[in-house]
Amino acid sequence: MNILVTGCAGFIGNSFVLKILKTNKKAKVIGLDNLNNFYSVKLKKKRISLIKKFKNFKFYKVDLLDKRKLEKIFKKNKIKIIFNFAAQAGVRYVSSHPEKFIESNIYGFHNLIEVSKKYNILKFFYASSSSVYGDKNKYPVAEDNNLYPKNIYGLSKKINEEYVNIISNKKTKYIGLRFFTVFGEWGRPDMLILKFLDYAKKNKKFLLNNSGNHFRDFTYIDDVVNILIKLKDKKFNSNQIYNICSNRPILIKKLIKYLKKKTNFNNLKNIKHNKIEVYKTHGLNKKILKTVDFKKFSDFYTNVDSTIDWYKKYNHLI
């Protein structure tokens, strides 16, 4: 079975590809990434080096905006399953570069769908986000809740979800994956935990949004990948949307206190709430747990410790 994974140099995409290659020698994985410089290209290249070692992996440096190159890749490889993780990430990046989100997350997504429609694709998994929900008065949020994104990133993901229902190819089942805050080894350096560790090492003043008085539903990367592996092999009769989350919101102030203790770093400044960010993410995960029969999420603080250990070894990549 040939599997196309876009964003294979990114955090989730790379971890997912590595798991497939390690556990399924019969699978052939075609990976795409444009290796943009939103964050450390050195880190992305190191991630790619981890999966290039496998004979059943093929890498293409391609941007989804390049429709002609996408056509060539689909013609050359008999792709049956797609996992689209390619996207412009970074909620705070929205304010300064809104066009990046429109180009990558909407135009790029459109190109991938349009090209793939010409081929016999069985399943098309695509990354959505908890950002589609916006702020809510009631938690946890379920997949059938109304969506009120607060920024262009969340809006671009909401558009992706609506788009597949408009253009749906009857041969293909489109499966949306609403990721909440994914963390762990080989993670994104712009996300809270690795960003804090990096600021601590460099003794840079860390600006703490809303004084840490907000919540995030953290999900460890290994748990996410194990869910995706199970989901990959499921049969679907219709398009679906899933929350990918631990249903375990963590108060950021509590997490910061833990990180401060681990690093002996205290160069922080509390700042006001950033209006483009939600106060809380907390997802209901009953649907995905039932679908893939996933039993238990791993311990949060044990995984934070593993992330700290990883940073100590690989901080030169950030």
N, C-alpha and C positions, 0 to 999 in steps of 0.2 A: 504494500500500500504506500503510494507516494503522498507525502504530506508537505504542503507549503506553509512555512512559518515566516510571516513578515515581522520586522522588528526583532530579528534574532540576535542583535547585539544589545538589545535592551534588557532590563532586569528580568521581567517575567518571561519574555520570549526566549531568552538565552537559557534560563533555568529549566524551562519546559523542554526545549530541544535536547539539552544535556541528559535529562531524565529519560527521554525516549531512546536516545542513542545508547545509553547504558543498559537499558532493560529490554530492548527489542532490536535485535540485529537484522531482522527481516525488513524493518521499516526503512524507507529511503526518505530523508528529509532534505528539502530544498529551502535554504534560508535566504531571506532578503533583508537588507538594511542599507540606509543611506549614510550611516555613520556621521550624522550631523554633530555640530559642536555645542548643542544646548548644555551639555555637561561633558566631562572629561572623555575625549576621544581615546585617550590612552587606556582608560578603564574599559571602554567598549571593545577596543582591539584585543585586550587581554581576554575578555569574555569570548570573543570569536575564536581565539586561539585554543580555548578549551574544547570547542566542538569541531574545529577543523581537523583534529586528530583522528576522527572517525571516518572510515572509508565510505560509509553510507550517508555522508553529509556533503552537500554541495552548496557553496556560498556565492551569491551575486550581490555586488555593491550597486544597488538600484534604488531610486526614489520612486514612490508610487505615482508621482506626477508625470513620470516618463512612460506614457502608455505604449509607445513603440517597443521599448525594452521588455515591458511586461508581456506583451504579445509573444515575443520571441521565447521567453521563459516558459510560457504555457504550451507553446508549440513543441518545444524540445522535451518537456517533462510531462509524463502522464499523471497529472495531479488529480487526486480524488478527494482529499480533505484539505481545507484551508483554515489556518489559525492566524487571524490578523491582529497583531499587537502593535503594528506600526502606527504611531500617532505623535503629534506634538504634545508633550506633557508639561506640567508645571502651572498650577493655578495662578501663582503670583506673576508668572511670565506674561499672562493675558494682558495686563495693563499696558505693557510696553510693546508687545508684538502680537496684537490680535490677528493680524493677517496670517501668521504662521499656523494658527489653529484652523482657519478657514481653508488654507491651502492643503495642509497635510490631512486634517481630520475629516474634511468634507470632500474636496476635490480628489484627493488621493484615494479615499474610500470609494468614491464613485468610480474611478478608473479601475480599481481592483474588481469591483462588482461587474462592471461592464465587460471587461476582458474575460472574467471567469464564466460569465453566462454562455459563452460560446463553447464551453467544454462541459463534460459530464461530471460536474462536481457534486459529490454526495452530501457533504456537510461543510458549512461555512461558519466557523466560530469567529466572533469579533469582540474586541475589548470595548466595553462600555465603562461606566464609572458610577460610583455613589454620588458624584457631583450632579447627576441628573435630578436628584430628589430636591436639592436646595434645603432650606430650613423648614423644619416640621414642628408641629405642636405635640405630636404623638409619636412615640418610638416603641419598638423597632419598626422600621419601614419595610413593607412587603413589595413584591414585584408589581402588584396591581395598584399601588398608590399613585396619586396624581404627581406629575413631575413639574417642578418649578426651579430650574437651574438659575444660579445667581451670577454666572460668568460665562464667557464665550466658550471656555473649555467644556463646561457642563452642557451648554447648548449644542455644541458640535456633536457630542455623544448622543444627546436626545434626537438630533436630526438623523444620525446613523440608524438608530432604532426604528424611527418612523420610515426612513428611506427603504429599508429592506422589505417592509410590508407593502410598499407601493410597487416596487420593481420585482418582487419575488418570482424566481424561476421555480416552477413546480417540481423540477427534478432535484432541486437543492433545498436543504433545510438550513435556515439561518438561525444561529444560536448566539444570543447576546450575553455577555459576561460582565455584570456590573461589579467590578473590583472595588473593594473598599481600601483601606490603607495597608498596602502590602509592604513588608519589611523583612530584613534578614541579610545574610551574607551576599556579596556581590550586588547590593542594592544601589539605589540612586543617591548620589551624594547631596542632592538638593533637598532630600526628605529629612524629617526632623532628627532621627536618631544619628545617622551618619553625619549630618550637618553639625549637630551638637558636638560629636566626638572630634570632628575636624577643627571646629572653632576652639575646643578645649586644647588640642595639641598645639595650635598656633597662637593661643591666648588672644583670640580676637573677641571683641565684645559681641555677645549673642543677644539679639533682640527677640524677646519672648512675646509673641502675639497674644493679646487679651490677658496678659499676665499668667497665661497657662490655664485659665478658667474655661476650658472647652474640652470636648471629648472626641476621640477618634477610635473607630472600630478597627483595631490592628489585626492583621492576619499574616501569619508567618509564611514565608515563601515556600517552604517544603510542603505545608498543608495545602497551599494553593495549587502547586504542581501535582500533588497526588490526586486532588479533586479533578484537575484537568485531564490527567491520564485516564481516569475512570470515565469521564464524560466523553472523551474521544471515541470510545468503543460503544457508546450507547446508540440505540436506534431511535429516531425521532419521527413522529407522524406529522408534526407541524412545527412552525417556527416557535422558539422559546426564548425567554429571558430569565436569567438566574442572578441572584445576589451571591457573590463570592465573598463571604465574610465569616468571622468567628462568632458573631452575635455577642461581642464582649468589648463594649466601649471602655476605654481607659482615660481617666482624667489626666490631661497633659501636665498639669502641675505636679501630680504624683510621679509621673514618669521622669520629669525633669529633676525632681528631688533624688530619684534613684540614680540618674546619670551623674549628677553632681557628686554624689557619694562615691561612685565608681571612679571618677576622674579627678576629684579634688579641685574642680573648676567652678569658679563662682563669679566670673566676669559677665554677668547678665544684666540686661536692662528691660524692665517691663514696659510694654507699649500698648497703645489702644487697639481694640479689635479692628482687624482689617475687614472692611465691608464686603469684599468679594469672597471671603471665606465663610463657610457655614459654622455655626456654633457646635453642632454635634453630628457625628455619623454613627449610626447604629442600625444594622441591617438584620432583618429576619432571615434565617438561612434554612428553614424547614424544607423548602422546595428542593434545594440542591442536595441536602443531606439525604432526603428520601430518594431522589433520582439516582444518586451514585452509591448509596449505602455507606456514607462516610461516618465513622463512629465517633472520633474524638479529636479535638484540636490540641496541639501541643502547648506546653506551659509558656506563658508570655515572657516572664522574666528570665527563664532559662534561655529562651531564644534571644533576648536582648543581650545576655552575657555572651552568647555565641557570636552575635553581631559585633560586639566590642572586641572579642578575640580576633575576628576576621580583620577588623579595621587596623589593629595593631600590626598585623602582618602585611596588609596591602594598602596602607594609607598613602604610599608613594604614587598610587595610581589615580588618586583623587586630586 
